Amino acid sequence: MFPIKQSPACVLKWSHSTIWIQNGTTASCWSASVSNTKSLKNFHNTPEKIRDRNMMLQGQWPGHGCQKCQYREQAGHESDRTLHNRKQETYAPELDQNLSAVEVTPSILEVYFSNECNMKCISCSEVLSSQWAKENREHGRFQSGTIKLGPGLTFKETVQDNDTGVWDYSEEKITKQGQKQRLAEFWQWMENNHLSLRRLNILGGEPFYQKNIKDLLEFYKHNPNPELQFSVTSNLNIDREKFNWYMGKFMFLTGNNNIKNLQIVASIDNLGRSASYNRHGLDMLKWYNNFNILCNTPDIQMGVNSCVTALTIPDFKSLVELINSSREQFKKDIWWSMEPATQSPTSPFLHPKVFGHLLNHYYDAILQEMDPTQSEYAIFDGWQKQWRVLEPDIKTMKETEIFLNEMDRRRNTNWHETFPEIKMMMKKCGILK
């Protein structure tokens, strides 16, 4: 249990760091504003993170992305802060001696080695997908109203409500030399601090297409941490032979007590006909096959990660049903994380709040299928209570149409056929004839 009781102190601000090695940025959680750091030697104690910790100890919300939890709590809903403060067992070890410590050691580390990926999800960008980057180079910049797509588009800052962010074009290049330096600093940090970690999360891109995860497997073969929970978030769009090879290596580490356990988090936003549009390049058969391997392997903990958008809501109920049935059939405690589209250049045009109350009957059906005893119920319920009272944002919805038309042009898809419900809503609002 997080020992600092002063609100709004957050366990993630003290104990958790996310680092993006490719572009040299770090944050305390996915919602928090990122800090640029040329060096990763002390990524957990950047001036921005220390500033935020001091403000929290003084009883102040620091902003810089924390508004998301602030607004949820003010509305009487569960937030990521309250959820993690209540449930998370690990925290920065310095707090055992000094509850005012602001220069601390992380117990949870989340690492993005690079953007190398085999897919280009609609709610992503070239920052996290090499396939997005390739597509942007092929098609160049596209700008219409507030829509911006194309090479060099980078995240600048979080806006106040944290549902969107400011993205703009940058001529600054990610140099291989800088990336190589930061990678070397990461491995040096691991040599010195890996035993302090209680959880290590690896994300992408797609980790199983990146060399660095093999290096991590070799690292823990020679540098055991029997207290470590190792987690990999994957799109599961991987050939079975390759997937089984990785699972064998992980089972060696857990079987020899080199790590405590393994969790695989399967990324999927919904099922049905629209799944492969939302996650372009998705092979659902591969996904199901690998998901079933995980379900049938008792020693592997499982999670599901979903990005909630207006495009996923109509078929979201089917994903709820799959998770419910898998929990029951395989007696698996499947952890489910979900997040609305945020901090992506596409998120303003995909966010459920754009369609307001037009999605209400889907929310009703989804909540009816969800288990009220599971943590995802409270999170989703809090969101939909905010969204269902909103009027449709006609201006942004018009940009949603323009954005989807551009996706179709680039990818030879047809959103009108894939999302008939969205098409009908746009007709109802007079956007389509």
N, C-alpha and C positions, 0 to 999 in steps of 0.2 A: 504494500500500500504506500502511495506517495506520501512522504512524511511532512511536506510543506502544506499546511492547511490554509494559509493566507490566500483568499480569492483575489485575483483570478490566476494564481500560479498554476502552471500546466506541466505535468510530468514530461511531456514531449519536449518542452523548451530546455529542460535540464538533461534529459537522458537520451534523446534521439537526435540523430543527424542524418540528413540525406546529402549525398554528394554526387554530382555529375562530373565525372572525371574528364570527359571529352571537352566540355566548355568551361570547366573551372568554376562551378557555382555550388552553393550549399544552402540548405534550409533546415529549419527545425522540424517541419512536417510538410505535407503536400500543400497545405493551405497557406503556409507562411510565405512572406516575400523572400526571394532568393538573395543571397549575398554573392557578389563576385569576388573570387579569391584567386590570385595568380598562383598561390602556393597552397598545398593541402597539408602542410606540416602541422597546422593547428586549426583544422576546419571546424572543430566543435566550439571554439571560443573566439569567433570573429567579433569585432566591435559591435556589430548589429545584434548578435545573439546576447552578448553581455548586457547591452543596453536594455533589451527586452526583459531579461531576467531581473535586472534591477527595478524596472518599472513594475513588474508583477509583484515583487517583494514589497513594494510601496502601495500595493492595492490598486494599481492602475492597469487598465487594458492598454497594451503597447501599440495597437494598430498593426500595420505592416502584415496584414493578412489574418490577424487574430480576430478581426471583426466578424468573421463567419461564425465562430463559436459564440462571440459576444451577443450577436443578434439572436441566435437560436436560444440562448439561455434567457435573454430578456423576454422572449416570446413564450417561455415556459417549457421549452423542448430540450431533449437530450442533445448534447453537443459532443464532438470528438474529445474535447477537453474533459468534460465530466465523465464520459465513458472510460477514457484511458486512466484518469485519476483514480477511478473506482476499481478498475479491473487489472491494471498493469501491475505486475509484481516486482519488476526490476526498475531501478532508478540509479542515478549517478552515485557512485560509492562515497564521494566526498560528503554527501548529505548526512551520512551516519555520524560524522563528527561536527558538522557545521551546517545548520539549516539556512544560513545566509550565503553560502558559497555560490559564486557565480562563474568561476573558472573551474570547470569540472570535466570528468571523463565520461564519454557516452557508454551506455550499456546496450544501446540498440543502434545499429548502423545499417543504413539503406544505401546501396551502391548502384549507380548507373554507369557501367564501364564505357559504353558507346551507344550510338544510335543504330548500330547494325541490326537489321530486322528483315524478316521475310514477308511482312504485310504492311499495309498502309491504311490503318483504321481512320474512319472519317472524323473522329474526335481527337486525332493526334496531329502531329506536325513533323517537319524535318528535324526538329530538335531531338525527337525520340524515334525516328524512323528513317533509315537510309532509303527505303522505297519512296517515301514522301519526298526526300531530297532529290532522288533521281527524277521523279515526276516533275518536280518544280523546275529542275534544270531543263527538262524537255519542253515544257510549256511556257516557261518564263513567268513574269509577274502578271498578276491579275488583280485589278482593283476596281471596285464599284461601290460607291457609298462608303460604308465602314468596312466592307469586305476587303481583306488583304490576303493574297496568297502569293507564293513564289519564293525564289532563292533568297537566302539571307534574312528571312523574317525571324526576329528574335523577340523574346519576352522582355519587356522593359520594366513594368511595375504592376502591382496589384491595385485595382481600383477599390473604392470604399466598400462596396457590398460583396466583393470577392467572387461574384458570379462570372466576372469577366476580368480581363487584364488589358494592359496597353501593349500592343505589339507593333513593331515598326521594322523597316528594313535597315540592316546594318551592313556596312562594307567590311567590318572586322572579320577576318578569317580565323578559323580554328587551325592553328599550325600543328603539324605532326610533332615538331620539337616540343611545343608546349604541352601537348597531350602526353608525350613520352615522359617529360619531366614530372607531370602530376601523377602519372601511373607509378613511377619510381618512388615518389613521396608516399603514395598510398601503401605500397608494399613495405616501405620502411616503417610507416605508422603501424601496420599490421604486425610486423616483427616485434615492435615495442609494446603494443597494447592489445593484442588479440585475446589475451586471457581475461581482459576486463569485459569483453562482450558477452552478453547473454542471448542476443539475437542478431543475426546477420541476414538481411533481406537483399536479394539480388534481383534487379529488374533490368529492362532493356529500353529500346530495342527488344530483341528476342534473345535471352541469355543463352539458350541452347544452340544458337548460331554464332556465338562469340567465343573466341579462344580463351578469354580471361577466366571463364568458369572452369575450364580444365586446369588452369593454373591454380585456382582456389582449391580444387580437389587435391592436387599435388601438395599444396601448402599444408592442408589439414592432415594429410597423410603423415607429414613429418613434424607438424606442430599441433598436437591434439589440444582440444578444449572440450573436455567432457561435459561442460555446463552449457554448451552452445546449441541454440535452436537455429538451424540453417533453413532459410526459406528462399524459394525461387518462384518468381511470378512468370508464367509462360503462357503463350497463346495456344500451346499444345498442337500447333500445326506442324508436327514433326514426324518424320518417317519412324515407324515402329522400331526398326533396328537401332537407329540412333537413340531413340528414347529409352529403350531397354538397356543400352550400353551405359547411359548416364545413371539410370536407376541402379544398375549393378555396382557402379563406383560409389554411389551414395550409400548403398546397403553395406558395402565394405566398411565405410567410415562409421556408420552407426553400430554395426556388428562388433567392431573393435573398440568402441567407446572413444573414438577420435572426436566425435561430435555427439551431442545428446540425442537429437532427433532431426528429422527432415520433414519440412512442409512444402508441398507443391501447391501454389495458388494458380488455378486455371482462370485465365481471362476470357470472359464471354459476356456479351451485353444483353443478348436475348436469343431466342431460337426462332425457328420458322424461316419463311422466305426472305426476310430482311436481314438475317444475321450476317450473310456474306457481303451485303452492301455496307453495313455498319463497320465490319471488319474486312476490308477488301483483301482478297487473297485467301480467305478462310476456306479450308476444306473440312466440312462438318463431319465427314466420315472419319478422318484422322482425329479430329477433336474428340468425337465420341469414343473411338477405340482407345485413345490414351487416357481419357477420363475414366473409362472402365478399368483400365490397368491400375490406376490409382485407387479406385474404389475397392478393387480386389486384393490390394496389398496392405495387410493390416498394419505394418510398421511405418507406413507413410501417413502423416497428417495431411489433411486436405483443406483447401480454401478455394473460394471463388471470388473473383474480382470483376465488378461490372461498372461501366460508365453509363449513367442514366441520362438519356436525352429524349427529346420529343419523338425521335425516330425509333427508339427502343421500347417506349411505353406500350404501344399497341400489342406487341408480342412478348411483353415482359412476363405476363402471367404464366406462359409455358415454361419459362426458366424457373420460376418459383416452384412449379409442379415437379420439375426435374430434380431440383435440390431437395424438396420434401421427400420424394420417392427414394432418392439415393441415400438420404439419411436413414430412412426406415429400412430399406432393403439390405444395405451393407452395414448397418449399425455404426455409421460414421458420424462423428461430430464435425460436420463440415462448417467451417467458419466462412461467413459471407460478408465481404466488404463491398460497398457500393458508394458511388460518388457522382453528383451531377457534373455535366460537362463544364469544366472551369479551366482557366489558365491555358487555353489553347486558342489559336487564331480563329478556329471554327466554332468555339463554344457559344458566342453570343447568338448565333443563328440556329443552334441546336438545343438550347436550354428549354426544358419543359415549360418554364414560366412564360415563354413567348406565346404559347397557345392557351395559357390561363385555364379557365374553367371548361374549355372544350375537351380536355382530357379527363374530366372528372369521373366518367363512368368506367374508365380504365383503372383509375386509382381504386375505386370501390371494389372492382373485381380482383385486383392484385392483393389488397389488404384482406379480402375474404379468404384467399388462399394462404397468406402468410401465417406463420406460427407466432402468436403474440408473446410467447415466452422467449423467442430468439431476439438477439440484439438488433438484427436488421429491421425488425418490425418497427421499433421505436424510432429508428433513424428515418426510414421511409415515411412513416406516419407523420413525423414532424415536417418533412419536406412538403408532402402533398397538402398538408393543411395550409402552408404558405402559398402554394401555387394555385390551389383550387378556387381561391377567392379573387383571383386576378382576372381582369378583362384581357382578351387577346391583344397582343402588341402588333397592330396591323403594319406599322412601319418596319419593324424587325422581321415580321413574317414575309414581307415582300422581298427582303434581302435573303431570307431563307430560300425562297424560290430561285433567286438569282444564283445563290451558292450551289444549290442542288443541280441546277442546269449546268453550271460549270463543271461539277463533278461528273455529270453524265458525258459532257463533251470530252473530258480528259480520259475517262475510264470506259467509255462505250457501254454505259449502263442506262437504266431507264427508271428514274425514281417514281414516275407516275404509276408504273405497273407494280413497283416494289412496295410503295406506301399508299395504297388506295385510301386509307383512313385519313392520312395527312392531306392528300389531294382533295378529299371531300371537305375537310375543315377549311382549306384555303378557298374553295368554291363558296362555302357558306359565308366567308368573310369578304367575298367579292374580289379576291386576288386572282383567281382563275375563273375562266368562263366555262 
